[in-house]
Amino acid sequence: MSSTPHVVLPWVVRRTRLPLLSKRCVDCPSESATTGKGRFRVNANGKLLDVWLLVRCVRCDRTSKLTVHERTPVSSFAPDTLHGYHRNDPALVAATLLDPALTRRGHVTLDWTGACRLDTTTVPCDTWPIQVEVTFADPVPVRPERLIAYGLGLSRSEVLRRVTCGVALNRTTRTGFTFTLLARE
């Protein structure tokens, strides 16, 4: 039996929705907020703009704001970005929400539970070892060990025994990687 993989399977990780935000609500004991449909609020003060991303509590529906830009000169915005803020462009909402500077500045963390899916192909049972290439359609943070266990229907301990990988299995990644699945011993 050859040690080089005979079969290369593609897996794709896709974002199904925007992640929830872990943000304490001031009206109720909820710790989760969502961007809902994704709206910006733009306020002009002379030649300066303030831009906020509106988020709402998942329990009581109270709206609050996350600061995107504060007292920023209008001339520093690219025209298409400014237009995107005014028309609540969904791609701009996603890019803004996924920006680490926004979550750091707003003191929030992103909750990715249920916000992504894994598109897999069936693993053939007759050829071993099998190589799998995992690509990310969106930068969703996942732990390779958990992703592989979910995709193959294996326990995490069995993944550690049967999988060789080019990345650390217990560290979060947002980029593609390749792993090799070995036959059962």
VOLUMLUM-823058 format. One record per residue (C-alpha): residue in one letter; residue number from 1; x, z, y. Coordinates in steps of 0.25 Angstrom, whole numbers, padded with zeros to 4 digits. Layout:
REM residues N
{resn A; resi NUM; X X; Z Z; Y Y}
...
REM end
This chain:
REM residues 185
{resn M; resi 1; X 0000; Z 0000; Y 0000}
{resn S; resi 2; X 0005; Z -0004; Y 0014}
{resn S; resi 3; X 0007; Z 0007; Y 0025}
{resn T; resi 4; X 0003; Z -0003; Y 0036}
{resn P; resi 5; X -0011; Z -0004; Y 0039}
{resn H; resi 6; X -0019; Z -0016; Y 0034}
{resn V; resi 7; X -0031; Z -0014; Y 0042}
{resn V; resi 8; X -0032; Z -0011; Y 0057}
{resn L; resi 9; X -0046; Z -0006; Y 0062}
{resn P; resi 10; X -0050; Z -0006; Y 0077}
{resn W; resi 11; X -0057; Z 0006; Y 0082}
{resn V; resi 12; X -0062; Z 0007; Y 0097}
{resn V; resi 13; X -0065; Z 0020; Y 0105}
{resn R; resi 14; X -0076; Z 0017; Y 0115}
{resn R; resi 15; X -0082; Z 0025; Y 0126}
{resn T; resi 16; X -0097; Z 0026; Y 0124}
{resn R; resi 17; X -0100; Z 0034; Y 0137}
{resn L; resi 18; X -0093; Z 0041; Y 0148}
{resn P; resi 19; X -0088; Z 0055; Y 0144}
{resn L; resi 20; X -0095; Z 0068; Y 0148}
{resn L; resi 21; X -0088; Z 0076; Y 0158}
{resn S; resi 22; X -0086; Z 0091; Y 0156}
{resn K; resi 23; X -0090; Z 0096; Y 0169}
{resn R; resi 24; X -0097; Z 0109; Y 0172}
{resn C; resi 25; X -0111; Z 0107; Y 0179}
{resn V; resi 26; X -0114; Z 0116; Y 0191}
{resn D; resi 27; X -0129; Z 0117; Y 0187}
{resn C; resi 28; X -0129; Z 0120; Y 0172}
{resn P; resi 29; X -0119; Z 0125; Y 0161}
{resn S; resi 30; X -0116; Z 0111; Y 0157}
{resn E; resi 31; X -0102; Z 0106; Y 0155}
{resn S; resi 32; X -0105; Z 0091; Y 0154}
{resn A; resi 33; X -0107; Z 0080; Y 0164}
{resn T; resi 34; X -0109; Z 0065; Y 0163}
{resn T; resi 35; X -0107; Z 0053; Y 0172}
{resn G; resi 36; X -0121; Z 0048; Y 0168}
{resn K; resi 37; X -0122; Z 0034; Y 0173}
{resn G; resi 38; X -0109; Z 0035; Y 0181}
{resn R; resi 39; X -0111; Z 0036; Y 0196}
{resn F; resi 40; X -0102; Z 0038; Y 0207}
{resn R; resi 41; X -0105; Z 0044; Y 0221}
{resn V; resi 42; X -0097; Z 0038; Y 0232}
{resn N; resi 43; X -0097; Z 0045; Y 0246}
{resn A; resi 44; X -0091; Z 0039; Y 0258}
{resn N; resi 45; X -0085; Z 0047; Y 0270}
{resn G; resi 46; X -0080; Z 0037; Y 0280}
{resn K; resi 47; X -0069; Z 0030; Y 0273}
{resn L; resi 48; X -0068; Z 0040; Y 0262}
{resn L; resi 49; X -0075; Z 0040; Y 0249}
{resn D; resi 50; X -0079; Z 0050; Y 0239}
{resn V; resi 51; X -0082; Z 0046; Y 0225}
{resn W; resi 52; X -0088; Z 0055; Y 0214}
{resn L; resi 53; X -0092; Z 0052; Y 0200}
{resn L; resi 54; X -0106; Z 0058; Y 0197}
{resn V; resi 55; X -0108; Z 0066; Y 0184}
{resn R; resi 56; X -0120; Z 0074; Y 0179}
{resn C; resi 57; X -0122; Z 0086; Y 0171}
{resn V; resi 58; X -0127; Z 0082; Y 0157}
{resn R; resi 59; X -0136; Z 0095; Y 0156}
{resn C; resi 60; X -0142; Z 0096; Y 0170}
{resn D; resi 61; X -0140; Z 0082; Y 0176}
{resn R; resi 62; X -0133; Z 0088; Y 0189}
{resn T; resi 63; X -0124; Z 0078; Y 0195}
{resn S; resi 64; X -0110; Z 0081; Y 0200}
{resn K; resi 65; X -0098; Z 0073; Y 0205}
{resn L; resi 66; X -0084; Z 0071; Y 0201}
{resn T; resi 67; X -0075; Z 0066; Y 0212}
{resn V; resi 68; X -0069; Z 0053; Y 0210}
{resn H; resi 69; X -0063; Z 0050; Y 0224}
{resn E; resi 70; X -0063; Z 0060; Y 0236}
{resn R; resi 71; X -0061; Z 0055; Y 0250}
{resn T; resi 72; X -0055; Z 0042; Y 0246}
{resn P; resi 73; X -0053; Z 0031; Y 0256}
{resn V; resi 74; X -0062; Z 0019; Y 0253}
{resn S; resi 75; X -0051; Z 0010; Y 0255}
{resn S; resi 76; X -0044; Z 0016; Y 0243}
{resn F; resi 77; X -0055; Z 0011; Y 0233}
{resn A; resi 78; X -0054; Z -0002; Y 0226}
{resn P; resi 79; X -0067; Z -0010; Y 0230}
{resn D; resi 80; X -0071; Z -0011; Y 0216}
{resn T; resi 81; X -0069; Z 0004; Y 0213}
{resn L; resi 82; X -0077; Z 0007; Y 0225}
{resn H; resi 83; X -0088; Z -0002; Y 0221}
{resn G; resi 84; X -0088; Z 0004; Y 0207}
{resn Y; resi 85; X -0090; Z 0018; Y 0213}
{resn H; resi 86; X -0102; Z 0013; Y 0221}
{resn R; resi 87; X -0109; Z 0006; Y 0210}
{resn N; resi 88; X -0106; Z 0016; Y 0199}
{resn D; resi 89; X -0098; Z 0007; Y 0190}
{resn P; resi 90; X -0098; Z 0012; Y 0176}
{resn A; resi 91; X -0084; Z 0008; Y 0173}
{resn L; resi 92; X -0079; Z 0015; Y 0186}
{resn V; resi 93; X -0087; Z 0028; Y 0181}
{resn A; resi 94; X -0080; Z 0028; Y 0168}
{resn A; resi 95; X -0066; Z 0025; Y 0174}
{resn T; resi 96; X -0068; Z 0036; Y 0184}
{resn L; resi 97; X -0073; Z 0046; Y 0174}
{resn L; resi 98; X -0062; Z 0043; Y 0164}
{resn D; resi 99; X -0052; Z 0045; Y 0175}
{resn P; resi 100; X -0044; Z 0058; Y 0172}
{resn A; resi 101; X -0042; Z 0061; Y 0187}
{resn L; resi 102; X -0057; Z 0062; Y 0188}
{resn T; resi 103; X -0059; Z 0072; Y 0177}
{resn R; resi 104; X -0047; Z 0080; Y 0182}
{resn R; resi 105; X -0052; Z 0080; Y 0196}
{resn G; resi 106; X -0066; Z 0083; Y 0192}
{resn H; resi 107; X -0062; Z 0094; Y 0182}
{resn V; resi 108; X -0070; Z 0088; Y 0171}
{resn T; resi 109; X -0066; Z 0083; Y 0157}
{resn L; resi 110; X -0072; Z 0071; Y 0149}
{resn D; resi 111; X -0080; Z 0074; Y 0137}
{resn W; resi 112; X -0079; Z 0062; Y 0128}
{resn T; resi 113; X -0088; Z 0067; Y 0116}
{resn G; resi 114; X -0097; Z 0056; Y 0112}
{resn A; resi 115; X -0092; Z 0046; Y 0123}
{resn C; resi 116; X -0085; Z 0037; Y 0114}
{resn R; resi 117; X -0086; Z 0029; Y 0101}
{resn L; resi 118; X -0077; Z 0024; Y 0090}
{resn D; resi 119; X -0079; Z 0010; Y 0085}
{resn T; resi 120; X -0072; Z 0009; Y 0072}
{resn T; resi 121; X -0071; Z -0001; Y 0060}
{resn T; resi 122; X -0073; Z 0003; Y 0046}
{resn V; resi 123; X -0061; Z 0007; Y 0039}
{resn P; resi 124; X -0058; Z -0001; Y 0026}
{resn C; resi 125; X -0056; Z 0008; Y 0014}
{resn D; resi 126; X -0046; Z -0001; Y 0006}
{resn T; resi 127; X -0034; Z -0003; Y 0015}
{resn W; resi 128; X -0025; Z 0008; Y 0019}
{resn P; resi 129; X -0019; Z 0011; Y 0029}
{resn I; resi 130; X -0029; Z 0007; Y 0040}
{resn Q; resi 131; X -0025; Z 0006; Y 0055}
{resn V; resi 132; X -0035; Z 0008; Y 0066}
{resn E; resi 133; X -0033; Z 0004; Y 0080}
{resn V; resi 134; X -0041; Z 0013; Y 0090}
{resn T; resi 135; X -0043; Z 0007; Y 0104}
{resn F; resi 136; X -0051; Z 0013; Y 0115}
{resn A; resi 137; X -0061; Z 0005; Y 0123}
{resn D; resi 138; X -0061; Z 0017; Y 0133}
{resn P; resi 139; X -0052; Z 0028; Y 0136}
{resn V; resi 140; X -0059; Z 0038; Y 0127}
{resn P; resi 141; X -0050; Z 0051; Y 0124}
{resn V; resi 142; X -0051; Z 0053; Y 0109}
{resn R; resi 143; X -0042; Z 0060; Y 0099}
{resn P; resi 144; X -0037; Z 0050; Y 0089}
{resn E; resi 145; X -0039; Z 0060; Y 0077}
{resn R; resi 146; X -0054; Z 0062; Y 0080}
{resn L; resi 147; X -0056; Z 0048; Y 0083}
{resn I; resi 148; X -0050; Z 0043; Y 0069}
{resn A; resi 149; X -0057; Z 0054; Y 0062}
{resn Y; resi 150; X -0071; Z 0050; Y 0068}
{resn G; resi 151; X -0068; Z 0035; Y 0066}
{resn L; resi 152; X -0064; Z 0037; Y 0051}
{resn G; resi 153; X -0073; Z 0048; Y 0047}
{resn L; resi 154; X -0061; Z 0057; Y 0043}
{resn S; resi 155; X -0058; Z 0071; Y 0046}
{resn R; resi 156; X -0047; Z 0074; Y 0057}
{resn S; resi 157; X -0038; Z 0080; Y 0046}
{resn E; resi 158; X -0039; Z 0067; Y 0038}
{resn V; resi 159; X -0036; Z 0059; Y 0050}
{resn L; resi 160; X -0023; Z 0066; Y 0052}
{resn R; resi 161; X -0019; Z 0064; Y 0037}
{resn R; resi 162; X -0023; Z 0049; Y 0036}
{resn V; resi 163; X -0020; Z 0044; Y 0050}
{resn T; resi 164; X -0007; Z 0040; Y 0057}
{resn C; resi 165; X -0008; Z 0037; Y 0071}
{resn G; resi 166; X 0000; Z 0033; Y 0083}
{resn V; resi 167; X -0006; Z 0043; Y 0092}
{resn A; resi 168; X -0008; Z 0058; Y 0091}
{resn L; resi 169; X -0021; Z 0060; Y 0084}
{resn N; resi 170; X -0024; Z 0073; Y 0090}
{resn R; resi 171; X -0022; Z 0069; Y 0105}
{resn T; resi 172; X -0032; Z 0062; Y 0114}
{resn T; resi 173; X -0030; Z 0047; Y 0116}
{resn R; resi 174; X -0037; Z 0037; Y 0125}
{resn T; resi 175; X -0029; Z 0025; Y 0120}
{resn G; resi 176; X -0029; Z 0017; Y 0107}
{resn F; resi 177; X -0021; Z 0020; Y 0095}
{resn T; resi 178; X -0019; Z 0016; Y 0081}
{resn F; resi 179; X -0020; Z 0024; Y 0068}
{resn T; resi 180; X -0018; Z 0022; Y 0053}
{resn L; resi 181; X -0027; Z 0027; Y 0043}
{resn L; resi 182; X -0021; Z 0030; Y 0029}
{resn A; resi 183; X -0028; Z 0031; Y 0016}
{resn R; resi 184; X -0032; Z 0044; Y 0010}
{resn E; resi 185; X -0022; Z 0051; Y 0002}
REM end
